[in-house]
Amino acid sequence: MRKSKNRNVYIFIITILFISLSLNIVGIILHVKNAYGYNYVSYQTNFETTTDAQRAVVYATLKDSDVGFVEGLGPREISLSYGHTDVPIEIKNKNKTTKTYTLVINKPDKRSTENRLSDLTTNVKDLNFNSDQYSYNLNVGQNVSEISINATLKSAKSQFVNNYEPRKISLSEGLNVAFIRVKSEAGVERDYKLNIFKNNTTEDKLPDNSQSLDLASLSLSNGAIKFKNNKQNYKVKVASDVEDITVYAFAKNPNAEVQVDGGQNLAIGKNEITVTVNYNNESKIYKIEVDRQKEDSSQNSQNLKDLSVGGFNLNFKPDKYEYELSADYNRNLIVSAYPYSNLSQITISGNDSKAQTKEIKIIVTAEDNSSKTYTIKIKKQFWNMKNEIIAVSITFIVGLAIVALLKFYEMQTTAKKRQKGRKNK
């Protein structure tokens, strides 16, 4: 009967130990999960984050008063390129011993790769154009001394490569080769090739436009318009970062002069470009209204596009301005803030005191001096991974000690019973 009771006690203690160990292990897993794999070793030196912003402001806190940042490698603002950008934060103590923390910022390349044309024309004949056909053959007669080549970009984010844009070219006898080269937003280039054969016949004689004031073609370096010979007014919208537009305009009359006014230093809002065809004291005017869009709303200019703390998950939202996280004050925190607008300024400050709670403030100031403040309250983390591991160890040791004491007590009791039995004999 006594052995049965002891066995039940052992089972009870082992069950309590198992439950305690399980709860502590679950606590450790939750800590890791909440921190998204944060390394809880106090000497962690590498952090990683992802954003599609163009600029970042990196801020770091120092835990000791006798430590300072190395010049040029402390908190600062940086421009981000596509791919990986390594941001070293280097500190040194009074003994001039240095230590480097590295923030890796990943910027995915989401730029457009579209580098095709939507139209390609000449003043000689129709090319039967197709966006996915990149080579064309033309035959012209000996009377054709020059040819105008015009083109329209398929994407507003692409551009013509210098010296390969729409233009007039002079023709020599035989084969003349001309290229229109387009570069996508991502920097990928594509060529459209024209093989122009000038023979010694009089075929393909150009129509008589010697008195014409019409344009043969009209296109822009940014923004697409659908040119029609009998249409003289056009409207186009361009993005906020487009400051200049080049106009490619070619007259039907080879002797006419084409004059372009406007297109440079575009203001936000509506701008007018005029294309005038002059010949024999007469003129014809084409007008293009260019609407340059505003960069960002005032709201976005005051907001962050992204905000991160190395090793922690903030669940950031641009319209949420207050955050809290628990961290061991012995951790080194690296804060990165990414503005919506390139014209916005960011200031980061924090309370480095040893209070139970400290705040890091990120102030975003728009071009019009309006601002918004994001606050990260950092609470001291009393119960962390280290404490979890200590708790597991203590629970295990105490449990073993209790089992050992019970076993010792059982052995002592058994010994006494045996001794008493011998005396009774």
Secondary structure, 3 states (H helix, E strand, C coil): CHHHHHHHHHHHHHHHHHHHHHHHHHHHHHHHHHCCCCCCCCCCCEEEEECCCCEEEEEECCCCCCEEECCCCCCEEEECCCEEEEEEEEEEECCCCEEEEEEEEEECCCCCCCCCEEEEEECCCCCCCCCCCCEEEEEECCCCCEEEEEEEECCCCCEECCCCCCEEEECCCEEEEEEEEEECCCCCEEEEEEEEEECCCCCCCCCCCCCCCCEEEEEECCCCCCCCCCCCEEEEEECCCCCCCCEEEEECCCCCEEEEECCCCCCCEEEEEEEEEEECCEEEEEEEEEEECCCCCHHHHCCEEEEEECCECCCCCCCCCEEEEEECCCCCCEEEEEECCCCCEEEEEECCCCCCEEEEEEEEECCCCCEEEEEEEEEECCCCHHHHHHHHHHHHHHHHHHHHHHHHHHHHHHHHHHHHHHHHC
